[in-house]
């Protein structure tokens, strides 16, 4: 059995909001649900979220979507959080995901799992070349595609801080190995926390192997920690949808100046003007035109229809 564990217990103080960080919407959907959707598309047998701060609001959201959960009563570090989940969900393989990394693609997680298996390693870590590695744990390679250890920045010397390859926090484990690592991880570090990253050194020293899987896209693995990053994540997902529709033959007057949500569909030959916002289950028929500044929610635009600039069709409305 395979299981995905989504770490979602943090407070998210930099969001300056009473809403739990992972519940903030990215392009209209709570980011933790985006992570769960991605995990589901990977085919994991079980998906469980580790909750803590704000759980009285988060748990009903998870339950409404059929996502399992466990509580981390005290935030003692990532290894402790994972132990809360593994104590309830036994699996042959685990993927450790983060509830505040909503841009991660399913194919990247599948590649991570395959990297561990192909290397015959007990674990694998998703790494990235960060534009600015400040604040991230650094990847110290052993040889080739194997990792010797992961060093948190607070515990790193100046030479280690020069390394640009960083730990994204997304990992894959063989089930029994993960249980063994958690039992050995201590909290003798600057934060006094139980770091899951310490498993890399344990795997390397024990000859069990820790493989590295380098992410192709930094944007995909960047976390959301403040309102600006939240807005940037929504922009990035909208851009993915613009790319999807463009590949299907849709024309955009200004691809960078529109807002397109996930449920939007459009036939080839349709055209979308500047500063338009398309959301919900909006659909555009072949050869239709959406004028500049239009706002469409759950709108069905017939083939050949031409909407003048600043047309507004809200949910439940129609072409009037």
C-alpha positions in Angstrom: 0.0 0.0 0.0 1.1 3.5 -0.7 0.3 6.6 1.3 0.7 10.3 1.0 1.2 12.4 4.1 0.4 16.1 3.9 2.0 18.2 6.5 -0.5 20.9 7.4 -0.1 21.7 11.1 1.8 25.0 11.0 0.4 28.3 12.2 1.4 30.4 9.2 1.9 33.6 11.2 3.3 35.5 8.2 -0.1 35.2 6.5 -1.4 37.8 9.1 -4.8 36.0 9.1 -6.9 33.9 11.5 -7.5 31.4 8.7 -5.1 28.4 8.8 -2.5 29.0 6.2 -3.2 25.9 4.2 -6.9 26.9 3.9 -6.1 30.1 2.0 -7.3 29.8 -1.6 -5.0 29.5 -4.5 -6.9 30.4 -7.7 -10.2 29.8 -5.8 -9.4 26.5 -4.1 -7.8 26.0 -0.6 -4.2 25.1 -1.1 -4.3 22.0 1.0 -7.0 20.6 -1.2 -4.9 21.3 -4.3 -2.2 19.2 -2.8 -4.6 16.5 -1.9 -6.1 16.6 -5.5 -2.5 16.2 -6.8 -1.8 13.3 -4.5 -5.1 11.6 -5.6 -4.1 11.9 -9.2 -0.8 10.1 -8.4 -2.9 7.0 -7.3 -1.9 6.8 -3.6 -4.0 4.3 -1.7 -4.3 6.6 1.3 -4.1 10.3 1.8 -3.8 11.7 5.3 -3.2 15.3 6.5 -1.4 16.1 9.7 -3.2 19.0 11.3 -2.5 21.2 14.3 -3.1 25.0 14.4 -6.7 25.9 13.4 -7.7 22.3 13.1 -11.3 23.0 14.3 -11.7 24.8 10.9 -9.5 22.6 8.8 -10.8 19.2 9.8 -14.4 19.8 8.5 -12.9 20.9 5.2 -10.8 17.7 4.9 -13.7 15.5 5.9 -16.0 17.1 3.4 -13.5 16.1 0.7 -12.9 12.6 2.1 -9.4 13.3 3.2 -8.1 11.5 6.4 -6.4 13.4 9.2 -4.4 13.0 12.3 -3.6 15.6 15.0 -0.1 16.8 15.9 -0.9 18.3 19.4 2.5 19.9 19.8 4.6 21.1 16.8 7.9 19.4 17.6 9.2 19.2 14.1 8.6 17.5 10.8 9.8 14.0 11.9 7.4 14.2 14.9 4.6 15.3 12.5 5.2 12.4 10.2 5.3 10.0 13.1 1.8 11.1 14.0 0.6 9.9 10.6 2.6 6.7 10.3 1.3 5.6 13.7 -2.2 5.6 12.2 -1.5 4.7 8.5 0.9 1.7 7.8 2.2 1.6 4.2 4.9 0.1 2.1 5.7 3.4 0.6 5.2 7.0 1.8 5.3 10.3 0.0 5.7 13.3 2.4 4.0 16.4 0.9 3.5 19.9 2.2 0.2 21.6 2.5 1.6 25.0 1.5 3.2 23.9 -1.8 0.2 24.0 -4.1 2.0 24.2 -7.4 3.6 20.8 -7.2 2.8 18.6 -10.2 1.7 14.9 -10.0 4.4 13.9 -12.5 7.1 15.4 -10.2 5.9 13.3 -7.3 5.7 10.2 -9.5 9.3 10.9 -10.6 10.4 11.2 -7.0 8.9 7.8 -6.1 10.5 6.2 -9.1 13.9 7.8 -8.3 13.9 6.0 -4.9 12.9 2.7 -6.4 15.3 2.8 -9.3 18.2 3.7 -6.9 17.3 0.9 -4.6 17.3 3.5 -1.8 15.4 3.7 1.4 14.4 7.3 0.7 14.5 10.0 -1.9 14.3 13.8 -1.5 13.0 16.3 -4.0 15.7 19.0 -4.5 15.8 22.2 -6.4 18.3 24.9 -7.6 17.0 27.9 -5.7 17.4 31.4 -7.0 18.2 32.4 -3.5 18.8 29.4 -1.1 18.7 31.5 2.1 16.5 29.9 4.7 16.5 26.4 3.1 18.3 23.3 4.1 21.2 22.5 1.8 21.8 19.2 0.0 25.2 17.8 0.5 25.8 15.1 -2.2 27.7 11.9 -1.5 28.3 10.7 -5.1 26.3 10.9 -8.3 22.7 10.9 -7.4 23.0 10.0 -3.8 22.7 12.4 -0.8 25.1 12.3 2.1 23.1 14.7 4.4 20.8 17.6 4.5 21.9 20.6 6.6 19.4 23.1 7.9 20.7 26.7 7.3 20.7 27.4 11.1 23.1 24.5 11.5 25.2 25.1 8.4 28.7 26.5 8.3 29.7 29.1 5.7 30.9 26.6 3.1 27.7 24.6 3.3 25.6 27.8 2.9 27.3 28.3 -0.5 25.5 25.3 -1.8 22.6 26.3 -4.1 20.8 22.9 -4.2 18.2 22.9 -1.5 15.7 20.6 0.1 12.1 21.2 -0.9 10.7 19.2 2.0 9.0 16.7 -0.3 10.3 13.2 0.2 9.6 9.5 -0.5 10.3 6.6 1.8 10.2 2.9 2.0 7.8 2.2 4.8 9.9 0.1 7.2 12.9 2.4 6.7 10.9 5.5 7.6 9.8 3.9 10.9 13.4 3.1 11.7 14.6 6.6 10.9 11.9 8.3 13.0 13.0 6.2 16.0 16.6 7.4 15.6 16.1 11.1 14.9 16.9 13.4 17.8 16.5 17.1 18.4 20.0 18.2 19.1 20.0 21.2 16.8 19.5 25.0 16.9 15.7 24.7 16.9 15.4 21.8 19.3 13.1 20.1 16.8 12.9 16.6 15.3 13.9 17.2 11.7 12.8 14.6 9.1 15.8 15.8 7.1 18.1 14.0 9.5 16.9 10.8 7.9 19.1 11.5 4.9 22.3 11.2 7.0 21.0 8.1 8.7 20.2 6.5 5.4 23.7 7.4 4.0 25.6 6.3 7.1 23.6 3.0 7.3 24.2 2.1 3.6 20.4 2.3 2.9 20.8 5.1 0.4 19.1 8.5 0.0 18.5 9.4 -3.7 18.1 13.0 -5.0 15.5 13.9 -7.5 16.1 17.4 -8.9 12.9 19.4 -9.7 12.8 20.9 -13.2 11.0 24.1 -12.1 11.7 26.2 -9.0 8.3 27.8 -9.2 6.6 24.4 -8.8 8.3 23.6 -5.5 8.2 27.1 -3.9 6.1 27.3 -0.8 3.4 29.9 0.2 4.4 31.7 3.3 2.9 35.2 3.0 0.1 37.1 1.1 2.4 38.0 -1.7 3.5 34.4 -2.4 -0.2 33.4 -2.2 -1.0 35.9 -5.0 2.0 34.7 -7.0 0.8 31.1 -6.7 -2.6 32.0 -8.0 -1.0 33.9 -10.9 1.1 30.9 -11.7 -1.8 28.5 -11.8 -3.8 30.9 -14.0 -0.8 31.0 -16.4 -0.9 27.2 -16.6 -4.5 27.4 -17.6 -3.8 30.0 -20.2 -1.1 27.7 -21.6 -3.6 24.8 -21.6 -6.2 26.8 -23.6 -3.6 28.2 -25.9 -2.5 24.7 -26.8 -6.1 23.9 -27.7 -6.2 26.8 -30.2 -7.6 29.7 -28.0 -6.2 33.1 -28.7 -5.3 35.6 -26.0 -4.8 39.3 -26.7 -2.6 39.6 -23.6 -1.9 36.2 -22.0 -0.3 37.8 -18.9 -3.3 40.1 -18.2 -6.1 37.5 -17.8 -7.4 35.3 -14.9 -8.4 31.8 -15.9 -9.5 29.2 -13.3 -9.2 25.4 -13.6 -12.8 24.6 -14.7 -12.7 26.9 -17.7 -13.0 25.2 -21.1 -12.8 26.8 -24.6 -13.0 25.5 -28.1 -10.4 26.3 -30.7 -10.8 29.6 -32.5 -12.2 31.4 -29.5 -10.6 34.7 -28.4 -10.2 36.2 -24.9 -9.4 39.9 -24.5 -7.3 41.8 -22.0 -8.0 41.8 -18.3 -10.8 39.3 -18.6 -11.7 37.0 -15.7 -13.1 33.5 -16.4 -14.0 31.3 -13.5 -16.1 28.4 -12.4 -17.4 26.1 -15.2 -17.3 28.7 -17.9 -17.2 27.4 -21.4 -16.5 29.1 -24.7 -17.9 27.8 -28.0 -15.9 27.7 -31.2 -15.2 31.2 -32.6 -16.6 33.1 -29.7 -15.1 36.3 -28.5 -14.8 37.6 -25.0 -14.2 41.4 -24.8 -11.7 43.2 -22.7 -12.4 43.4 -19.0 -15.3 40.9 -19.1 -16.1 38.8 -16.0 -17.6 35.4 -16.6 -18.6 32.9 -13.8 -20.1 29.6 -14.8 -21.1 31.1 -18.2 -21.8 29.1 -21.3 -20.9 31.3 -24.3 -22.3 29.9 -27.6 -20.2 29.3 -30.7 -19.8 32.5 -32.6 -21.0 34.8 -29.9 -19.3 38.1 -29.4 -19.3 39.6 -25.9 -18.6 43.3 -25.9 -15.9 44.7 -23.5 -16.8 44.6 -19.8 -19.6 42.1 -20.1 -20.5 40.6 -16.7 -22.2 37.2 -16.5 -22.3 36.0 -12.9 -23.2 32.6 -11.6 -26.8 31.8 -12.4 -27.0 34.6 -15.0 -27.2 34.4 -18.7 -26.4 36.2 -21.9 -28.8 39.1 -21.7 
